[in-house]
Amino acid sequence: MAEPLNPGDDAAPGTPGTGEDVCRRCGGSSRIDGGECPNCGGSGKVIEGIGGG
């Protein structure tokens, strides 16, 4: 079963042309204002497109 996407994810994990990065909203801490970061779902990481071209 595929992992659910968080609002900060560009694509599902393992999608070609993507990679894992630190969530910019929480800075990788997984928390904002004492609660779980809604952007990364509390993981501190997001999946983003890489490369260019």
mmCIF file of the N, C-alpha and C atoms, coordinates in Angstrom:
data_MODEL
# 
_entry.id   MODEL 
# 
loop_
_atom_site.group_PDB 
_atom_site.id 
_atom_site.type_symbol 
_atom_site.label_atom_id 
_atom_site.label_alt_id 
_atom_site.label_comp_id 
_atom_site.label_asym_id 
_atom_site.label_entity_id 
_atom_site.label_seq_id 
_atom_site.pdbx_PDB_ins_code 
_atom_site.Cartn_x 
_atom_site.Cartn_y 
_atom_site.Cartn_z 
_atom_site.occupancy 
_atom_site.B_iso_or_equiv 
_atom_site.pdbx_formal_charge 
_atom_site.auth_seq_id 
_atom_site.auth_comp_id 
_atom_site.auth_asym_id 
_atom_site.auth_atom_id 
_atom_site.pdbx_PDB_model_num 
ATOM 1   N N  . MET A 1 1  ? 0.843  -1.184 0.000   1.00 0.00 ? 1  MET A N  1 
ATOM 2   C CA . MET A 1 1  ? 0.000  0.000  0.000   1.00 0.00 ? 1  MET A CA 1 
ATOM 3   C C  . MET A 1 1  ? 0.882  1.239  0.000   1.00 0.00 ? 1  MET A C  1 
ATOM 4   N N  . ALA A 1 2  ? 0.556  2.235  -0.791  1.00 0.00 ? 2  ALA A N  1 
ATOM 5   C CA . ALA A 1 2  ? 1.326  3.464  -0.907  1.00 0.00 ? 2  ALA A CA 1 
ATOM 6   C C  . ALA A 1 2  ? 1.179  4.319  0.342   1.00 0.00 ? 2  ALA A C  1 
ATOM 7   N N  . GLU A 1 3  ? 2.278  5.001  0.688   1.00 0.00 ? 3  GLU A N  1 
ATOM 8   C CA . GLU A 1 3  ? 2.235  5.914  1.824   1.00 0.00 ? 3  GLU A CA 1 
ATOM 9   C C  . GLU A 1 3  ? 1.368  7.118  1.472   1.00 0.00 ? 3  GLU A C  1 
ATOM 10  N N  . PRO A 1 4  ? 0.606  7.630  2.433   1.00 0.00 ? 4  PRO A N  1 
ATOM 11  C CA . PRO A 1 4  ? -0.205 8.814  2.151   1.00 0.00 ? 4  PRO A CA 1 
ATOM 12  C C  . PRO A 1 4  ? 0.682  10.037 1.965   1.00 0.00 ? 4  PRO A C  1 
ATOM 13  N N  . LEU A 1 5  ? 0.255  10.933 1.101   1.00 0.00 ? 5  LEU A N  1 
ATOM 14  C CA . LEU A 1 5  ? 1.000  12.162 0.875   1.00 0.00 ? 5  LEU A CA 1 
ATOM 15  C C  . LEU A 1 5  ? 0.635  13.199 1.921   1.00 0.00 ? 5  LEU A C  1 
ATOM 16  N N  . ASN A 1 6  ? 1.607  14.014 2.286   1.00 0.00 ? 6  ASN A N  1 
ATOM 17  C CA . ASN A 1 6  ? 1.380  15.155 3.161   1.00 0.00 ? 6  ASN A CA 1 
ATOM 18  C C  . ASN A 1 6  ? 1.280  16.402 2.290   1.00 0.00 ? 6  ASN A C  1 
ATOM 19  N N  . PRO A 1 7  ? 0.699  17.476 2.799   1.00 0.00 ? 7  PRO A N  1 
ATOM 20  C CA . PRO A 1 7  ? 0.556  18.690 1.985   1.00 0.00 ? 7  PRO A CA 1 
ATOM 21  C C  . PRO A 1 7  ? 1.869  19.207 1.404   1.00 0.00 ? 7  PRO A C  1 
ATOM 22  N N  . GLY A 1 8  ? 2.986  18.986 2.082   1.00 0.00 ? 8  GLY A N  1 
ATOM 23  C CA . GLY A 1 8  ? 4.278  19.473 1.598   1.00 0.00 ? 8  GLY A CA 1 
ATOM 24  C C  . GLY A 1 8  ? 4.947  18.579 0.578   1.00 0.00 ? 8  GLY A C  1 
ATOM 25  N N  . ASP A 1 9  ? 4.389  17.393 0.309   1.00 0.00 ? 9  ASP A N  1 
ATOM 26  C CA . ASP A 1 9  ? 4.984  16.465 -0.653  1.00 0.00 ? 9  ASP A CA 1 
ATOM 27  C C  . ASP A 1 9  ? 4.614  16.856 -2.083  1.00 0.00 ? 9  ASP A C  1 
ATOM 28  N N  . ASP A 1 10 ? 5.623  16.796 -2.973  1.00 0.00 ? 10 ASP A N  1 
ATOM 29  C CA . ASP A 1 10 ? 5.378  17.020 -4.400  1.00 0.00 ? 10 ASP A CA 1 
ATOM 30  C C  . ASP A 1 10 ? 4.903  15.737 -5.073  1.00 0.00 ? 10 ASP A C  1 
ATOM 31  N N  . ALA A 1 11 ? 5.310  14.591 -4.527  1.00 0.00 ? 11 ALA A N  1 
ATOM 32  C CA . ALA A 1 11 ? 4.992  13.295 -5.134  1.00 0.00 ? 11 ALA A CA 1 
ATOM 33  C C  . ALA A 1 11 ? 5.128  12.207 -4.077  1.00 0.00 ? 11 ALA A C  1 
ATOM 34  N N  . ALA A 1 12 ? 4.734  11.000 -4.447  1.00 0.00 ? 12 ALA A N  1 
ATOM 35  C CA . ALA A 1 12 ? 4.861  9.853  -3.548  1.00 0.00 ? 12 ALA A CA 1 
ATOM 36  C C  . ALA A 1 12 ? 6.324  9.453  -3.396  1.00 0.00 ? 12 ALA A C  1 
ATOM 37  N N  . PRO A 1 13 ? 6.719  8.922  -2.231  1.00 0.00 ? 13 PRO A N  1 
ATOM 38  C CA . PRO A 1 13 ? 8.088  8.439  -2.063  1.00 0.00 ? 13 PRO A CA 1 
ATOM 39  C C  . PRO A 1 13 ? 8.448  7.427  -3.146  1.00 0.00 ? 13 PRO A C  1 
ATOM 40  N N  . GLY A 1 14 ? 9.667  7.536  -3.652  1.00 0.00 ? 14 GLY A N  1 
ATOM 41  C CA . GLY A 1 14 ? 10.142 6.616  -4.680  1.00 0.00 ? 14 GLY A CA 1 
ATOM 42  C C  . GLY A 1 14 ? 9.819  7.030  -6.097  1.00 0.00 ? 14 GLY A C  1 
ATOM 43  N N  . THR A 1 15 ? 9.087  8.123  -6.270  1.00 0.00 ? 15 THR A N  1 
ATOM 44  C CA . THR A 1 15 ? 8.775  8.606  -7.615  1.00 0.00 ? 15 THR A CA 1 
ATOM 45  C C  . THR A 1 15 ? 10.068 9.073  -8.282  1.00 0.00 ? 15 THR A C  1 
ATOM 46  N N  . PRO A 1 16 ? 10.354 8.616  -9.507  1.00 0.00 ? 16 PRO A N  1 
ATOM 47  C CA . PRO A 1 16 ? 11.559 9.064  -10.198 1.00 0.00 ? 16 PRO A CA 1 
ATOM 48  C C  . PRO A 1 16 ? 11.604 10.591 -10.303 1.00 0.00 ? 16 PRO A C  1 
ATOM 49  N N  . GLY A 1 17 ? 12.794 11.142 -10.101 1.00 0.00 ? 17 GLY A N  1 
ATOM 50  C CA . GLY A 1 17 ? 12.969 12.594 -10.192 1.00 0.00 ? 17 GLY A CA 1 
ATOM 51  C C  . GLY A 1 17 ? 12.624 13.326 -8.902  1.00 0.00 ? 17 GLY A C  1 
ATOM 52  N N  . THR A 1 18 ? 12.444 12.578 -7.805  1.00 0.00 ? 18 THR A N  1 
ATOM 53  C CA . THR A 1 18 ? 12.149 13.201 -6.514  1.00 0.00 ? 18 THR A CA 1 
ATOM 54  C C  . THR A 1 18 ? 13.124 12.702 -5.461  1.00 0.00 ? 18 THR A C  1 
ATOM 55  N N  . GLY A 1 19 ? 13.164 13.413 -4.343  1.00 0.00 ? 19 GLY A N  1 
ATOM 56  C CA . GLY A 1 19 ? 14.000 13.004 -3.229  1.00 0.00 ? 19 GLY A CA 1 
ATOM 57  C C  . GLY A 1 19 ? 13.459 13.557 -1.929  1.00 0.00 ? 19 GLY A C  1 
ATOM 58  N N  . GLU A 1 20 ? 13.952 13.022 -0.846  1.00 0.00 ? 20 GLU A N  1 
ATOM 59  C CA . GLU A 1 20 ? 13.517 13.443 0.479   1.00 0.00 ? 20 GLU A CA 1 
ATOM 60  C C  . GLU A 1 20 ? 14.300 14.689 0.884   1.00 0.00 ? 20 GLU A C  1 
ATOM 61  N N  . ASP A 1 21 ? 13.620 15.650 1.509   1.00 0.00 ? 21 ASP A N  1 
ATOM 62  C CA . ASP A 1 21 ? 14.253 16.885 1.966   1.00 0.00 ? 21 ASP A CA 1 
ATOM 63  C C  . ASP A 1 21 ? 13.664 17.259 3.315   1.00 0.00 ? 21 ASP A C  1 
ATOM 64  N N  . VAL A 1 22 ? 14.329 18.141 4.018   1.00 0.00 ? 22 VAL A N  1 
ATOM 65  C CA . VAL A 1 22 ? 13.846 18.654 5.297   1.00 0.00 ? 22 VAL A CA 1 
ATOM 66  C C  . VAL A 1 22 ? 12.648 19.567 5.033   1.00 0.00 ? 22 VAL A C  1 
ATOM 67  N N  . CYS A 1 23 ? 11.618 19.428 5.834   1.00 0.00 ? 23 CYS A N  1 
ATOM 68  C CA . CYS A 1 23 ? 10.444 20.283 5.712   1.00 0.00 ? 23 CYS A CA 1 
ATOM 69  C C  . CYS A 1 23 ? 10.851 21.731 5.996   1.00 0.00 ? 23 CYS A C  1 
ATOM 70  N N  . ARG A 1 24 ? 10.568 22.608 5.072   1.00 0.00 ? 24 ARG A N  1 
ATOM 71  C CA . ARG A 1 24 ? 10.943 24.017 5.231   1.00 0.00 ? 24 ARG A CA 1 
ATOM 72  C C  . ARG A 1 24 ? 10.060 24.735 6.243   1.00 0.00 ? 24 ARG A C  1 
ATOM 73  N N  . ARG A 1 25 ? 8.873  24.250 6.428   1.00 0.00 ? 25 ARG A N  1 
ATOM 74  C CA . ARG A 1 25 ? 7.947  24.932 7.339   1.00 0.00 ? 25 ARG A CA 1 
ATOM 75  C C  . ARG A 1 25 ? 8.356  24.756 8.806   1.00 0.00 ? 25 ARG A C  1 
ATOM 76  N N  . CYS A 1 26 ? 8.749  23.550 9.188   1.00 0.00 ? 26 CYS A N  1 
ATOM 77  C CA . CYS A 1 26 ? 9.130  23.299 10.588  1.00 0.00 ? 26 CYS A CA 1 
ATOM 78  C C  . CYS A 1 26 ? 10.637 23.170 10.758  1.00 0.00 ? 26 CYS A C  1 
ATOM 79  N N  . GLY A 1 27 ? 11.383 23.237 9.657   1.00 0.00 ? 27 GLY A N  1 
ATOM 80  C CA . GLY A 1 27 ? 12.835 23.119 9.734   1.00 0.00 ? 27 GLY A CA 1 
ATOM 81  C C  . GLY A 1 27 ? 13.313 21.729 10.107  1.00 0.00 ? 27 GLY A C  1 
ATOM 82  N N  . GLY A 1 28 ? 12.465 20.727 9.922   1.00 0.00 ? 28 GLY A N  1 
ATOM 83  C CA . GLY A 1 28 ? 12.823 19.346 10.222  1.00 0.00 ? 28 GLY A CA 1 
ATOM 84  C C  . GLY A 1 28 ? 12.526 18.933 11.652  1.00 0.00 ? 28 GLY A C  1 
ATOM 85  N N  . SER A 1 29 ? 11.980 19.844 12.457  1.00 0.00 ? 29 SER A N  1 
ATOM 86  C CA . SER A 1 29 ? 11.703 19.518 13.859  1.00 0.00 ? 29 SER A CA 1 
ATOM 87  C C  . SER A 1 29 ? 10.438 18.684 14.028  1.00 0.00 ? 29 SER A C  1 
ATOM 88  N N  . SER A 1 30 ? 9.570  18.680 13.030  1.00 0.00 ? 30 SER A N  1 
ATOM 89  C CA . SER A 1 30 ? 8.288  17.973 12.981  1.00 0.00 ? 30 SER A CA 1 
ATOM 90  C C  . SER A 1 30 ? 7.191  18.644 13.800  1.00 0.00 ? 30 SER A C  1 
ATOM 91  N N  . ARG A 1 31 ? 7.510  19.795 14.433  1.00 0.00 ? 31 ARG A N  1 
ATOM 92  C CA . ARG A 1 31 ? 6.516  20.458 15.279  1.00 0.00 ? 31 ARG A CA 1 
ATOM 93  C C  . ARG A 1 31 ? 6.470  21.959 14.983  1.00 0.00 ? 31 ARG A C  1 
ATOM 94  N N  . ILE A 1 32 ? 5.277  22.529 15.100  1.00 0.00 ? 32 ILE A N  1 
ATOM 95  C CA . ILE A 1 32 ? 5.062  23.978 14.975  1.00 0.00 ? 32 ILE A CA 1 
ATOM 96  C C  . ILE A 1 32 ? 4.092  24.383 16.074  1.00 0.00 ? 32 ILE A C  1 
ATOM 97  N N  . ASP A 1 33 ? 4.442  25.411 16.810  1.00 0.00 ? 33 ASP A N  1 
ATOM 98  C CA . ASP A 1 33 ? 3.575  25.935 17.868  1.00 0.00 ? 33 ASP A CA 1 
ATOM 99  C C  . ASP A 1 33 ? 3.084  24.846 18.820  1.00 0.00 ? 33 ASP A C  1 
ATOM 100 N N  . GLY A 1 34 ? 3.970  23.919 19.162  1.00 0.00 ? 34 GLY A N  1 
ATOM 101 C CA . GLY A 1 34 ? 3.631  22.874 20.121  1.00 0.00 ? 34 GLY A CA 1 
ATOM 102 C C  . GLY A 1 34 ? 2.819  21.716 19.566  1.00 0.00 ? 34 GLY A C  1 
ATOM 103 N N  . GLY A 1 35 ? 2.532  21.735 18.272  1.00 0.00 ? 35 GLY A N  1 
ATOM 104 C CA . GLY A 1 35 ? 1.762  20.650 17.660  1.00 0.00 ? 35 GLY A CA 1 
ATOM 105 C C  . GLY A 1 35 ? 2.487  20.074 16.461  1.00 0.00 ? 35 GLY A C  1 
ATOM 106 N N  . GLU A 1 36 ? 1.927  19.008 15.923  1.00 0.00 ? 36 GLU A N  1 
ATOM 107 C CA . GLU A 1 36 ? 2.487  18.348 14.748  1.00 0.00 ? 36 GLU A CA 1 
ATOM 108 C C  . GLU A 1 36 ? 2.446  19.295 13.546  1.00 0.00 ? 36 GLU A C  1 
ATOM 109 N N  . CYS A 1 37 ? 3.534  19.349 12.800  1.00 0.00 ? 37 CYS A N  1 
ATOM 110 C CA . CYS A 1 37 ? 3.590  20.195 11.606  1.00 0.00 ? 37 CYS A CA 1 
ATOM 111 C C  . CYS A 1 37 ? 2.603  19.665 10.561  1.00 0.00 ? 37 CYS A C  1 
ATOM 112 N N  . PRO A 1 38 ? 1.680  20.513 10.107  1.00 0.00 ? 38 PRO A N  1 
ATOM 113 C CA . PRO A 1 38 ? 0.711  20.053 9.122   1.00 0.00 ? 38 PRO A CA 1 
ATOM 114 C C  . PRO A 1 38 ? 1.300  19.877 7.719   1.00 0.00 ? 38 PRO A C  1 
ATOM 115 N N  . ASN A 1 39 ? 2.439  20.493 7.456   1.00 0.00 ? 39 ASN A N  1 
ATOM 116 C CA . ASN A 1 39 ? 3.044  20.420 6.135   1.00 0.00 ? 39 ASN A CA 1 
ATOM 117 C C  . ASN A 1 39 ? 3.690  19.057 5.873   1.00 0.00 ? 39 ASN A C  1 
ATOM 118 N N  . CYS A 1 40 ? 4.370  18.512 6.893   1.00 0.00 ? 40 CYS A N  1 
ATOM 119 C CA . CYS A 1 40 ? 5.068  17.231 6.727   1.00 0.00 ? 40 CYS A CA 1 
ATOM 120 C C  . CYS A 1 40 ? 4.394  16.094 7.477   1.00 0.00 ? 40 CYS A C  1 
ATOM 121 N N  . GLY A 1 41 ? 3.296  16.375 8.144   1.00 0.00 ? 41 GLY A N  1 
ATOM 122 C CA . GLY A 1 41 ? 2.594  15.344 8.892   1.00 0.00 ? 41 GLY A CA 1 
ATOM 123 C C  . GLY A 1 41 ? 3.359  14.858 10.115  1.00 0.00 ? 41 GLY A C  1 
ATOM 124 N N  . GLY A 1 42 ? 4.270  15.682 10.610  1.00 0.00 ? 42 GLY A N  1 
ATOM 125 C CA . GLY A 1 42 ? 5.024  15.324 11.802  1.00 0.00 ? 42 GLY A CA 1 
ATOM 126 C C  . GLY A 1 42 ? 6.257  14.484 11.546  1.00 0.00 ? 42 GLY A C  1 
ATOM 127 N N  . SER A 1 43 ? 6.645  14.306 10.296  1.00 0.00 ? 43 SER A N  1 
ATOM 128 C CA . SER A 1 43 ? 7.835  13.502 10.000  1.00 0.00 ? 43 SER A CA 1 
ATOM 129 C C  . SER A 1 43 ? 9.107  14.349 9.948   1.00 0.00 ? 43 SER A C  1 
ATOM 130 N N  . GLY A 1 44 ? 8.946  15.666 9.697   1.00 0.00 ? 44 GLY A N  1 
ATOM 131 C CA . GLY A 1 44 ? 10.098 16.537 9.540   1.00 0.00 ? 44 GLY A CA 1 
ATOM 132 C C  . GLY A 1 44 ? 10.700 16.475 8.151   1.00 0.00 ? 44 GLY A C  1 
ATOM 133 N N  . LYS A 1 45 ? 10.100 15.666 7.262   1.00 0.00 ? 45 LYS A N  1 
ATOM 134 C CA . LYS A 1 45 ? 10.612 15.463 5.905   1.00 0.00 ? 45 LYS A CA 1 
ATOM 135 C C  . LYS A 1 45 ? 9.491  15.592 4.883   1.00 0.00 ? 45 LYS A C  1 
ATOM 136 N N  . VAL A 1 46 ? 9.875  16.019 3.683   1.00 0.00 ? 46 VAL A N  1 
ATOM 137 C CA . VAL A 1 46 ? 8.929  16.083 2.557   1.00 0.00 ? 46 VAL A CA 1 
ATOM 138 C C  . VAL A 1 46 ? 9.605  15.486 1.325   1.00 0.00 ? 46 VAL A C  1 
ATOM 139 N N  . ILE A 1 47 ? 8.798  15.090 0.348   1.00 0.00 ? 47 ILE A N  1 
ATOM 140 C CA . ILE A 1 47 ? 9.307  14.580 -0.920  1.00 0.00 ? 47 ILE A CA 1 
ATOM 141 C C  . ILE A 1 47 ? 9.188  15.704 -1.942  1.00 0.00 ? 47 ILE A C  1 
ATOM 142 N N  . GLU A 1 48 ? 10.318 16.080 -2.543  1.00 0.00 ? 48 GLU A N  1 
ATOM 143 C CA . GLU A 1 48 ? 10.350 17.193 -3.491  1.00 0.00 ? 48 GLU A CA 1 
ATOM 144 C C  . GLU A 1 48 ? 10.960 16.767 -4.814  1.00 0.00 ? 48 GLU A C  1 
ATOM 145 N N  . GLY A 1 49 ? 10.567 17.479 -5.856  1.00 0.00 ? 49 GLY A N  1 
ATOM 146 C CA . GLY A 1 49 ? 11.163 17.267 -7.165  1.00 0.00 ? 49 GLY A CA 1 
ATOM 147 C C  . GLY A 1 49 ? 12.619 17.741 -7.147  1.00 0.00 ? 49 GLY A C  1 
ATOM 148 N N  . ILE A 1 50 ? 13.488 17.009 -7.843  1.00 0.00 ? 50 ILE A N  1 
ATOM 149 C CA . ILE A 1 50 ? 14.898 17.391 -7.924  1.00 0.00 ? 50 ILE A CA 1 
ATOM 150 C C  . ILE A 1 50 ? 15.295 17.539 -9.381  1.00 0.00 ? 50 ILE A C  1 
ATOM 151 N N  . GLY A 1 51 ? 16.424 18.109 -9.574  1.00 0.00 ? 51 GLY A N  1 
ATOM 152 C CA . GLY A 1 51 ? 16.942 18.246 -10.932 1.00 0.00 ? 51 GLY A CA 1 
ATOM 153 C C  . GLY A 1 51 ? 16.418 19.493 -11.603 1.00 0.00 ? 51 GLY A C  1 
ATOM 154 N N  . GLY A 1 52 ? 16.498 19.502 -12.857 1.00 0.00 ? 52 GLY A N  1 
ATOM 155 C CA . GLY A 1 52 ? 16.076 20.658 -13.640 1.00 0.00 ? 52 GLY A CA 1 
ATOM 156 C C  . GLY A 1 52 ? 15.881 20.211 -15.061 1.00 0.00 ? 52 GLY A C  1 
ATOM 157 N N  . GLY A 1 53 ? 16.096 21.078 -15.923 1.00 0.00 ? 53 GLY A N  1 
ATOM 158 C CA . GLY A 1 53 ? 16.116 20.635 -17.295 1.00 0.00 ? 53 GLY A CA 1 
ATOM 159 C C  . GLY A 1 53 ? 14.944 20.831 -18.065 1.00 0.00 ? 53 GLY A C  1 
# 
